[in-house]
Amino acid sequence: MLPKVYQIRISSAVKLDLIDLVQFYENQEAGLGNKFIDDYESTIARLQQSPNSYFFVSDLLRRIPFSKFQCSIIYSINNNDTIEIVMVKDMRSKPLKDFY
């Protein structure tokens, strides 16, 4: 039997934040934005395979870190087996607790 793969839901606001992060990294060094996208996509793939494996940051929210960048995806798992991406957070900036 194949493992369950969860669907991902991401808001327009989070998509805009992702674009900002890609532009930030690309401005730091040519090609770094693409490496960020690759790391994001690999993190999403890991998340879809085992969303219950990652750290709780509140009663309903979890955090999965990127592999190569100091960023994390903050998400919740809905009853219909959909993963809702709440934010993509650069962990070098303001502490996570300041967002709740």
C-alpha positions as CSV (number, residue, x, y, z in Angstrom):
1,M,0.0,0.0,0.0
2,L,1.3,3.4,-0.9
3,P,1.8,6.0,1.9
4,K,-0.8,8.7,2.1
5,V,0.3,12.0,0.5
6,Y,-1.3,15.1,2.0
7,Q,-2.5,17.9,-0.1
8,I,-1.0,21.4,0.5
9,R,-3.0,24.6,0.7
10,I,-1.1,27.9,0.7
11,S,-2.6,31.4,0.8
12,S,-1.8,34.2,-1.5
13,A,-0.1,36.1,1.4
14,V,2.3,33.2,2.0
15,K,3.0,33.0,-1.7
16,L,4.0,36.7,-1.7
17,D,6.2,36.1,1.4
18,L,7.9,33.2,-0.6
19,I,8.5,35.5,-3.5
20,D,10.1,38.1,-1.1
21,L,12.4,35.5,0.4
22,V,13.4,34.2,-3.1
23,Q,14.2,37.8,-4.1
24,F,16.1,38.4,-0.9
25,Y,18.4,35.4,-1.4
26,E,18.8,36.1,-5.1
27,N,20.0,39.7,-4.2
28,Q,22.5,38.2,-1.8
29,E,24.1,36.0,-4.5
30,A,23.1,35.1,-8.0
31,G,21.5,31.6,-8.1
32,L,20.8,31.5,-4.3
33,G,17.1,32.2,-4.9
34,N,16.9,29.0,-7.0
35,K,18.7,27.1,-4.3
36,F,16.1,28.4,-1.8
37,I,13.2,27.3,-4.1
38,D,14.8,23.8,-4.3
39,D,15.1,23.6,-0.6
40,Y,11.5,24.8,-0.1
41,E,10.2,22.2,-2.6
42,S,12.2,19.4,-0.9
43,T,10.8,20.5,2.5
44,I,7.3,20.4,1.1
45,A,7.9,16.9,-0.2
46,R,9.1,15.7,3.3
47,L,6.1,17.5,4.9
48,Q,3.6,15.7,2.6
49,Q,5.0,12.3,3.4
50,S,5.0,12.7,7.2
51,P,3.3,15.9,8.5
52,N,2.8,14.5,12.0
53,S,6.5,14.0,12.6
54,Y,7.5,17.6,13.2
55,F,7.6,20.0,16.1
56,F,4.6,21.6,17.7
57,V,5.0,25.4,18.1
58,S,1.4,25.8,19.5
59,D,-1.6,23.7,20.2
60,L,-2.4,23.4,16.5
61,L,0.7,24.6,14.6
62,R,3.8,22.6,13.7
63,R,7.2,23.6,12.3
64,I,9.3,21.8,9.7
65,P,12.8,23.3,9.2
66,F,14.4,23.6,5.7
67,S,17.4,21.4,5.2
68,K,19.9,24.0,3.9
69,F,18.4,27.4,4.7
70,Q,17.6,28.8,8.2
71,C,13.9,28.9,7.4
72,S,10.9,26.9,8.5
73,I,7.4,26.2,7.3
74,I,4.7,26.7,9.9
75,Y,1.6,24.7,9.2
76,S,-1.5,23.0,10.5
77,I,-3.2,19.7,9.5
78,N,-6.9,20.0,8.8
79,N,-9.4,17.3,9.5
80,N,-9.7,16.6,5.8
81,D,-6.0,15.6,5.6
82,T,-5.0,18.9,4.0
83,I,-1.9,20.7,5.2
84,E,-2.4,24.5,5.5
85,I,0.8,26.5,5.2
86,V,0.5,29.4,7.7
87,M,3.9,31.0,7.0
88,V,7.3,30.5,5.7
89,K,9.6,31.9,8.4
90,D,13.2,33.1,8.2
91,M,14.3,31.8,11.6
92,R,17.2,34.3,11.8
93,S,14.8,37.2,12.4
94,K,12.1,37.8,15.0
95,P,11.4,34.8,17.3
96,L,8.5,32.6,16.3
97,K,6.6,33.2,19.5
98,D,6.2,36.9,18.5
99,F,3.8,35.8,15.7
100,Y,1.0,34.3,17.9
